[in-house]
């Protein structure tokens, strides 16, 4: 008897329908074809033990299992349940009436319990696109699958429950109902440190407010203990909440890496903080079986690189193209996968090896030329992609000991959201552009027109401070964001003046 059951293979953050054809004829062999890897081939032993331990068996006949399309490699243990149900149906141990209505995925334990798998959200989305009535997945993965509207999601705990379900007992498996829009409340889940805890550093808070409003990359430069890391970890508290589409996109990436908890949808912007010993592959993604890297796990959130010059130069250089394209493509001989990587880069660094160059009280002990050599560890093309450079100075004792209430993150966040709404309307006809940091040269000419006063101010500043040509576009983008925070229709001289302050490393005088 020939039976077809359905599963899915995940490549990147997209799934492909896999048709598992099981044919049983007289004989004694077991053939598994369709480009399975070792983990899929080993499923024979897991299925055999799971069925025997629950009163069923693989029939002692010739069984041919074909996983189509046969030219796509099938990887991992997530096909165990698909294959087991196919074998039981082909050997007439269960009914086949409703088999074609469901995508079935899960790893089997030897006692028949069903273990969680990776990438269930992309699988559920594909099942909906292909017109399946429902999906049967492990209980631990059911919450993430249930965010897909119009798809019946069944949480399978044990293979006996699945067998009973196909034999007509609809209540054998728990059916989940989840309305993403009803239950998705990103504001209620916000649990990050608050800017109200920080004493002083008002200029840094202002820089972060501008960065969050326009999606700008930020570089903090200052001595040890000035508060660079502490301030950076508070940035997520002022970022606008995730939209439902952004949450689904972010959840997909975390789903394929198996990092999701049982809550299902990610409702908070990611904050990734990799150590400076990280490898190229771990940062941008890849490997023998390609997986998303830190830049993709930070999609729609923040990637924080502490002690930037300590990262290997190759690691920093491979980030350049993804920062520009907001996606990363991992290519292999037989296939390539693409992961989204639209993140805000926040980096911090000391001004020199000893950390005290330009310190108001302590003297730098570095030898001549060492400061410039240290700064040169961060390449010009990478700095070119960072809109805001700001110096962080230590907070004096008088400021630390003051008793006063600082502005709460929620207040700052309200202004950020208002500025983002202005940008949303501005770029509604420009696909792939959502904030000022993503503006192209053409959009800059359209939305950042300067009057004579602004042009004169910018020209004088660039000449006097020795600002490089690459600073020009960055200043315009940041100026546009500052104007949006004030709901100003045009860029004014005071907006240009503030933006110029945020180009510390472009000045000829720096480390000169």
TORTIGU-392740 format. One line per 8 residues: their letters; for each residue x negated, y, z negated of C-alpha. Coordinates in pm, whole numbers. Layout:
// residues N
A	X/Y/Z  ...
***
This chain:
// residues 512
XXXXXXXX	0/0/0  -125/350/88  -63/636/-155  -169/1002/-153  -233/1210/-465  -368/1563/-485  -644/1742/-671  -864/2046/-609
XXXXXXXX	-1235/2122/-575  -1366/2456/-699  -1632/2645/-501  -1728/2984/-639  -1403/3116/-786  -1184/2965/-512  -1030/2618/-498  -982/2382/-204
XXXXXXXX	-706/2119/-190  -839/1763/-205  -618/1479/-81  -701/1148/-251  -587/855/-34  -575/517/-208  -531/205/4  -505/-148/-144
XXXXXXXX	-541/-460/74  -644/-821/5  -1010/-851/-95  -1231/-782/-397  -1430/-463/-330  -1396/-103/-450  -1495/171/-206  -1503/538/-299
XXXXXXXX	-1573/762/4  -1548/1130/95  -1885/1265/-24  -1848/1204/-403  -2142/1285/-632  -2263/1049/-908  -2017/1184/-1166  -1725/1103/-933
XXXXXXXX	-1866/759/-852  -1895/681/-1223  -1523/747/-1263  -1462/384/-1162  -1597/263/-1497  -1411/528/-1699  -1082/456/-1522  -1125/79/-1562
XXXXXXXX	-1183/107/-1940  -905/365/-1992  -646/155/-1809  -742/-173/-1980  -731/-10/-2324  -373/101/-2255  -221/-215/-2108  -286/-143/-1739
XXXXXXXX	-557/-256/-1501  -732/-192/-1172  -601/-470/-945  -853/-732/-834  -814/-649/-466  -995/-437/-208  -940/-74/-299  -1047/206/-66
XXXXXXXX	-1031/561/-203  -1090/845/41  -1129/1202/-82  -1040/1436/205  -1168/1657/357  -1456/1413/372  -1722/1670/464  -1690/1867/136
XXXXXXXX	-1893/1743/-158  -1682/1641/-460  -1852/1708/-792  -1784/1645/-1160  -1559/1426/-1372  -1237/1624/-1321  -1102/1376/-1062  -1072/1085/-1311
XXXXXXXX	-700/1134/-1373  -628/1196/-1003  -796/869/-903  -640/670/-1189  -286/780/-1101  -354/708/-733  -471/353/-810  -172/286/-1039
XXXXXXXX	70/417/-774  -91/219/-489  -76/-100/-700  293/-26/-783  231/2/-1157  403/344/-1155  666/507/-933  562/731/-645
XXXXXXXX	883/933/-593  751/1270/-718  376/1213/-681  335/1452/-388  488/1743/-582  196/1778/-827  -174/1854/-840  -331/1623/-1102
XXXXXXXX	-668/1695/-1265  -849/1580/-1580  -1142/1382/-1720  -1062/1048/-1884  -1206/920/-2209  -1243/541/-2240  -942/526/-2474  -720/712/-2227
XXXXXXXX	-726/1059/-2382  -767/1343/-2135  -1060/1582/-2179  -1073/1949/-2064  -1227/2049/-1731  -1364/2367/-1570  -1198/2596/-1316  -830/2524/-1393
XXXXXXXX	-711/2880/-1315  -841/2878/-952  -691/2528/-918  -351/2648/-1040  -360/2948/-802  -442/2714/-510  -161/2475/-612  85/2765/-599
XXXXXXXX	-48/2877/-257  -17/2522/-117  349/2502/-226  318/2238/-499  597/2224/-754  362/2187/-1052  24/2096/-1193  -77/1838/-1454
XXXXXXXX	-391/1936/-1647  -553/1863/-1986  -379/2021/-2287  -681/2248/-2360  -660/2397/-2008  -285/2437/-1982  -271/2794/-2121  -494/2935/-1846
XXXXXXXX	-299/2752/-1574  32/2882/-1711  -48/3245/-1619  34/3158/-1256  399/3246/-1202  629/3009/-1016  428/2697/-1100  533/2427/-1347
XXXXXXXX	242/2354/-1581  227/2027/-1775  -18/1979/-2062  -139/1618/-2053  -282/1477/-2376  -312/1106/-2286  -288/897/-1970  13/712/-2118
XXXXXXXX	205/1041/-2119  128/1098/-1750  230/741/-1658  554/781/-1854  622/1114/-1677  593/960/-1330  811/669/-1439  1096/911/-1503
XXXXXXXX	1049/1039/-1860  1035/1418/-1804  979/1489/-2174  665/1273/-2192  443/1575/-2114  477/1920/-2268  582/2183/-2013  436/2529/-2069
XXXXXXXX	610/2859/-1998  398/3171/-1995  493/3510/-1858  163/3689/-1805  314/4037/-1784  520/3983/-2099  236/3847/-2312  -54/4047/-2170
XXXXXXXX	-123/4328/-2419  -490/4425/-2382  -470/4708/-2638  -362/4474/-2916  -662/4245/-2863  -927/4520/-2878  -1174/4419/-3148  -1502/4607/-3102
XXXXXXXX	-1703/4858/-3312  -1569/5215/-3312  -1746/5541/-3225  -1607/5695/-3546  -1871/5493/-3738  -2152/5687/-3566  -2289/6000/-3733  -2429/6264/-3502
XXXXXXXX	-2530/6172/-3145  -2243/6378/-3000  -2429/6423/-2671  -2459/6044/-2627  -2091/5993/-2706  -2010/6257/-2445  -2233/6080/-2190  -2057/5750/-2259
XXXXXXXX	-1717/5917/-2222  -1821/6045/-1878  -1970/5705/-1783  -1653/5520/-1887  -1433/5771/-1700  -1619/5737/-1371  -1760/5384/-1397  -2115/5522/-1393
XXXXXXXX	-2427/5322/-1480  -2621/5458/-1780  -2982/5447/-1895  -3063/5543/-2256  -3424/5633/-2327  -3553/5704/-2674  -3766/5586/-2970  -3692/5273/-3176
XXXXXXXX	-3416/5318/-3432  -3253/5615/-3254  -2928/5418/-3210  -2942/5311/-2843  -2817/4956/-2901  -2563/5058/-3165  -2408/5318/-2935  -2405/5086/-2633
XXXXXXXX	-2215/4817/-2821  -1940/5071/-2887  -1887/5153/-2520  -1617/4885/-2464  -1401/5061/-2723  -1350/5359/-2488  -1314/5173/-2157  -965/5167/-2003
XXXXXXXX	-771/4843/-2064  -781/4566/-1806  -498/4558/-1555  -325/4223/-1503  -504/4170/-1169  -843/4251/-1327  -767/4012/-1614  -684/3730/-1371
XXXXXXXX	-1003/3796/-1172  -1216/3800/-1489  -1047/3489/-1627  -1119/3300/-1302  -1493/3354/-1341  -1496/3246/-1704  -1274/2948/-1615  -1521/2803/-1362
XXXXXXXX	-1799/2821/-1624  -1583/2649/-1888  -1611/2943/-2130  -1241/3008/-2186  -1076/2950/-2521  -724/2811/-2557  -574/3160/-2535  -569/3153/-2156
XXXXXXXX	-591/3504/-2011  -889/3729/-2095  -740/4056/-2217  -1059/4245/-2313  -1333/4379/-2088  -1644/4155/-2107  -1960/4282/-2274  -2264/4074/-2178
XXXXXXXX	-2597/4124/-2351  -2861/3886/-2205  -3206/3861/-2363  -3502/4001/-2169  -3647/3649/-2119  -3356/3563/-1885  -3439/3406/-1547  -3335/3535/-1203
XXXXXXXX	-3083/3251/-1157  -2928/3298/-1501  -2876/3669/-1429  -2733/3664/-1075  -2605/3304/-1060  -2709/2995/-866  -2863/2662/-956  -2835/2319/-791
XXXXXXXX	-2460/2330/-852  -2406/2709/-825  -2259/2878/-1130  -2183/3247/-1196  -2462/3445/-1363  -2448/3718/-1625  -2367/3988/-1369  -2053/3796/-1266
XXXXXXXX	-1957/3716/-1626  -1973/4094/-1683  -1731/4156/-1392  -1484/4434/-1481  -1685/4498/-1797  -2031/4598/-1919  -2374/4443/-1863  -2609/4568/-2136
XXXXXXXX	-2983/4525/-2076  -3172/4615/-2394  -3545/4696/-2360  -3520/4726/-1980  -3898/4736/-1901  -3944/4404/-2085  -3733/4220/-1826  -3935/4052/-1552
XXXXXXXX	-3959/4276/-1247  -3818/4003/-1020  -3512/3974/-1246  -3441/4346/-1219  -3500/4357/-844  -3250/4078/-765  -2983/4297/-926  -3022/4577/-674
XXXXXXXX	-2807/4436/-395  -2523/4308/-622  -2507/4654/-786  -2455/4808/-443  -2218/4544/-297  -2038/4464/-626  -2057/4095/-537  -2328/3830/-508
XXXXXXXX	-2355/3554/-248  -2535/3232/-342  -2647/3052/-24  -2748/2690/9  -2834/2480/316  -2482/2336/351  -2262/2602/193  -2250/2942/27
XXXXXXXX	-2033/3079/-253  -1950/3437/-343  -1893/3569/-694  -1760/3917/-775  -1998/4136/-978  -1839/4477/-1030  -1984/4584/-1364  -2106/4892/-1548
XXXXXXXX	-2479/4869/-1616  -2590/5010/-1950  -2963/4986/-2011  -3189/5109/-2290  -3565/5151/-2311  -3841/5307/-2517  -4023/5598/-2349  -4361/5426/-2389
XXXXXXXX	-4517/5109/-2538  -4553/5262/-2886  -4205/5415/-2857  -4281/5769/-2974  -4348/5970/-2658  -4150/6299/-2682  -4055/6216/-3045  -3977/6535/-3243
XXXXXXXX	-4180/6426/-3550  -4411/6134/-3468  -4709/6139/-3234  -4744/5905/-2938  -5061/5690/-2966  -5056/5560/-2609  -5362/5617/-2389  -5343/5862/-2095
XXXXXXXX	-5152/5718/-1800  -4995/5442/-2008  -4659/5621/-2037  -4622/5650/-1660  -4735/5289/-1612  -4472/5175/-1862  -4196/5371/-1688  -4307/5232/-1351
XXXXXXXX	-4200/4886/-1469  -3850/5001/-1375  -3853/5054/-998  -3731/5366/-821  -3463/5180/-620  -3312/5046/-944  -3318/5390/-1108  -3154/5520/-791
XXXXXXXX	-2847/5312/-879  -2818/5457/-1230  -2616/5778/-1238  -2681/5893/-1593  -3023/5905/-1767  -3004/6045/-2118  -3261/6091/-2392  -3163/5964/-2736
XXXXXXXX	-3329/6138/-3031  -3323/6014/-3391  -3047/6155/-3613  -3196/6385/-3882  -3136/6302/-4250  -2911/6604/-4296  -2674/6471/-4029  -2680/6117/-4171
XXXXXXXX	-2589/6233/-4521  -2298/6454/-4409  -1951/6343/-4502  -1731/6419/-4203  -1483/6235/-3987  -1610/6159/-3637  -1376/6126/-3340  -1222/5781/-3307
XXXXXXXX	-1272/5568/-2997  -894/5562/-2939  -893/5941/-2891  -1181/5927/-2643  -1017/5635/-2466  -700/5838/-2404  -904/6097/-2213  -1087/5824/-2021
XXXXXXXX	-760/5662/-1910  -624/6000/-1795  -939/6060/-1585  -915/5710/-1433  -552/5776/-1334  -665/6084/-1137  -925/5870/-957  -673/5593/-892
XXXXXXXX	-452/5840/-702  -753/5993/-524  -878/5660/-386  -546/5480/-333  -608/5473/45  -973/5362/13  -992/4987/-26  -1252/4868/-276
XXXXXXXX	-1304/5214/-431  -1148/5261/-775  -1369/5516/-950  -1609/5801/-876  -1922/5586/-912  -1813/5383/-607  -1784/5684/-374  -1965/5660/-41
XXXXXXXX	-2147/5952/120  -1841/6021/335  -1612/6031/29  -1858/6260/-149  -1827/6510/135  -1448/6491/113  -1395/6504/-264  -1703/6692/-390
XXXXXXXX	-1698/7019/-198  -1901/7292/-371  -1851/7668/-365  -2145/7906/-326  -2198/7944/-704  -2225/7565/-747  -2459/7529/-449  -2688/7803/-581
XXXXXXXX	-2697/7650/-930  -2774/7304/-796  -3042/7435/-557  -3217/7630/-835  -3202/7338/-1076  -3350/7095/-825  -3635/7335/-748  -3715/7441/-1107
XXXXXXXX	-3681/7099/-1271  -3841/6914/-982  -3540/6686/-938  -3577/6429/-664  -3353/6413/-359  -3193/6093/-485  -3056/6287/-783  -2835/6500/-556
XXXXXXXX	-2557/6243/-489  -2565/6123/-850  -2517/6476/-980  -2219/6525/-748  -2054/6200/-861  -2101/6279/-1231  -1981/6637/-1174  -1664/6504/-1013
XXXXXXXX	-1601/6283/-1318  -1657/6574/-1560  -1406/6778/-1357  -1158/6489/-1376  -1190/6478/-1755  -1081/6843/-1757  -817/6774/-1487  -990/7037/-1270
XXXXXXXX	-907/7011/-897  -1252/7138/-790  -1606/7110/-923  -1710/7421/-1119  -2062/7547/-1208  -2031/7426/-1569  -1960/7073/-1440  -2274/7084/-1224
XXXXXXXX	-2478/7221/-1516  -2374/6935/-1746  -2438/6671/-1480  -2792/6804/-1424  -2873/6731/-1790  -2815/6361/-1725  -3110/6317/-1486  -3399/6304/-1735
XXXXXXXX	-3620/6058/-1549  -3594/6250/-1219  -3781/6548/-1356  -4139/6599/-1248  -4225/6698/-1606  -4124/6360/-1748  -4432/6157/-1844  -4640/6399/-1640
***
